[in-house]
Amino acid sequence: MAMREVDLRRVPLSVVMTRGPATVEEAAPVSDAAAEMAAGGFRHLPVVNGSGVLVGMISERDLRALLGTDVARFAEATADALAEPVLEAMTPDPVSLPPTATLAEALEVFADERVGAIPVVDEADRPVGIVSYVDLLGTIRELSKLAARKAAAASAPAPARRRGALRSRRRSRPHAHAAH
C-alpha cells in the first residue's frame, strides 16, 4: 500500500500541533474556562499553575458535568457553579508529550488513554502546543491523499501522444539531414 511511504514514527508532533494554545489558571473561576472555550470554539483547555506549568486539562465534558449545560449556554449556569475554581473541575496530571514526540506516539496516547486532546509541553512542562484527535485524523487523511497521489503518478503510463511525438521527431531528423 502507498502509505508505506509515510512513516508516522518519523513525523514530529510539532508538525500538526496548534502552537501557543490558550490556557487557564487553576485558581481562575470556571466561567473563565467556559468563556475561553466558547470564544475559541475548542473543547479542551490546558490548565496551568501561577508559573505557567501544566497541572491539568479541562474539557467541555468536564464543564457540562459541573454546569449541567452545553457550551453555548454556560452563561446560564448558576453563579455558584460558574465561580468554582477550575481546579475543582479539571482532570489533574494529564498525559502530555514533547514537540519532538511522533504522530505514532500521539496515536498510542489517544488510543490507550482515551483523551480528546494532548497538551504539548516544553522541557519545563509549560504548554507550547496542543493536538486533538481531530487534528491527528485530519493529518493522517492528508498524508493518505498525498501517498495515493504519489502512487497513482508512479503507476500511470506516460501519455500515448508524447511517445508518438518523440517517434515522429526521430523519423523527421534523417529527412532534415538529407535535405542539407
Beta strands, then each sheet from edge to edge (+ up, - down):
strand 1: 18-19
strand 2: 24-25
strand 3: 44-48
strand 4: 54-59
strand 5: 91-92
strand 6: 117-121
strand 7: 127-132
sheet 1: 1+ 7- 6+
sheet 2: 2+ 3+ 4- 5+
end
